[in-house]
Amino acid sequence: MLPVTGPHAYGEVMTAVHPHLPRPEHQPDAPVHQPATGHKLTPAHHAYVKISEGCNHSCSFCIIPSLRGALVSRPLGAVMADAERLVDSRVRELLIISQDTSAYGLDLKCRTDSWQGHPLRTDIATPAAR
């Protein structure tokens, strides 16, 4: 039986997954880890960009707040850097995902972040100035 973990429990997830993955033949003792480029599980032309984790609503039919916790938005600069990396790797369709996309940035009070030297407001509605 695998342990139940949360989305930020990287160590526990790796402890549960590691015994079930074959180790590389050229480095039999190498740890299993995510490369800097990430693992892409979608077709070459599209990819997911996660902008936040969790949800602040308590709908009676939904278990997400209990499992994922409260809304935690990723900094906009990090989201844009991920998107830029994916586009540079020839991805042509970016799918923006989260448990509550419309609430992106509310936990950060829509503060300003930066990307490529440009100030950007961390919310879902403000367009990026290019």
HUWOJO-V606495 format. One record per helix or strand of 2 or more residues. SS is the DSSP state (A for helix, B for strand). FROM is the first residue (numbers start at 0). TO is the last residue. Records with the same first field share a line. If there is no record, write none. Layout:
BEGIN
SS=FROM-TO / FROM-TO
END
This chain:
BEGIN
A=9-17 / 63-67 / 75-87 / 100-102 / 105-107
B=45-49 / 51-52 / 71-72 / 92-96 / 111-114 / 117-120
END
